[in-house]
Amino acid sequence: MVVLDGEERTGLERTAVTFKQLSEAEKERYVEFSEWEGRSGGYAIQSLGSTLVERIEGSVSNVVGLPVGLLFELAPELFVQS
């Protein structure tokens, strides 16, 4: 939800992430890197976690945490340079 000048704008972004089949060694290696700590879903798709992913359907920025495309649709005036 975005509120600009008292106007509430809402939208929905859906993204499906399909993970690869991983061997036990691959799982252990990922855990050893500790990148998963403090991460929603236990991985960071913008770094080493991308090696776990087979396919993404939708917005990568939505997986990272902010659906930039949707934000632009809801509030394009935020993207104007002054």
C-alpha positions in Angstrom: 0.0 0.0 0.0 1.2 3.5 -0.9 -0.5 6.6 0.5 0.2 9.8 -1.4 -1.6 13.1 -0.6 -4.2 11.1 1.4 -4.9 8.7 -1.5 -4.4 5.0 -0.7 -3.2 2.9 -3.6 -2.8 -0.9 -3.3 -1.6 -3.7 -5.6 -0.5 -7.3 -5.5 2.6 -8.8 -7.0 3.0 -12.6 -7.1 6.3 -14.4 -7.8 6.8 -18.1 -7.8 10.3 -19.5 -7.0 11.1 -23.0 -8.0 14.1 -24.5 -6.2 16.5 -27.1 -7.7 16.8 -30.6 -6.4 19.9 -30.4 -4.2 22.3 -33.1 -3.1 23.1 -33.4 0.6 26.6 -32.0 -0.2 25.1 -28.9 -1.9 22.7 -28.3 1.1 25.6 -28.6 3.6 27.8 -26.3 1.6 25.0 -23.6 1.5 24.5 -23.9 5.2 28.2 -23.6 5.9 28.3 -20.2 4.2 25.8 -18.9 6.8 24.2 -16.6 4.2 20.8 -18.0 5.3 21.0 -16.6 8.8 18.5 -13.8 9.3 17.0 -14.2 5.9 13.3 -14.6 5.2 12.9 -18.0 3.7 16.5 -18.9 4.6 18.1 -17.7 1.4 19.2 -14.5 -0.4 18.3 -14.7 -4.1 20.5 -11.7 -4.9 23.6 -13.6 -3.9 24.6 -17.2 -3.2 21.0 -18.2 -2.7 20.5 -17.8 -6.5 22.4 -21.0 -6.9 19.5 -22.8 -5.2 16.9 -21.6 -7.7 15.9 -23.4 -10.8 13.2 -20.9 -12.1 11.5 -17.6 -11.2 8.1 -16.6 -12.5 7.4 -13.0 -11.8 9.4 -10.2 -10.2 12.9 -10.8 -8.8 12.6 -7.5 -6.9 9.5 -8.9 -5.2 11.5 -11.8 -3.9 14.3 -9.5 -2.6 11.7 -7.4 -0.7 10.3 -4.5 -2.8 8.4 -5.1 -6.0 9.8 -2.1 -7.8 7.6 -2.6 -10.9 4.4 -2.6 -8.9 5.6 0.5 -6.9 6.2 2.3 -10.2 2.6 1.4 -11.3 1.1 2.6 -8.0 3.2 5.8 -7.7 5.1 6.8 -10.8 5.6 10.3 -9.4 8.1 8.8 -7.0 10.4 8.0 -10.0 10.6 11.6 -11.4 13.9 13.3 -11.2 13.8 16.9 -10.0 
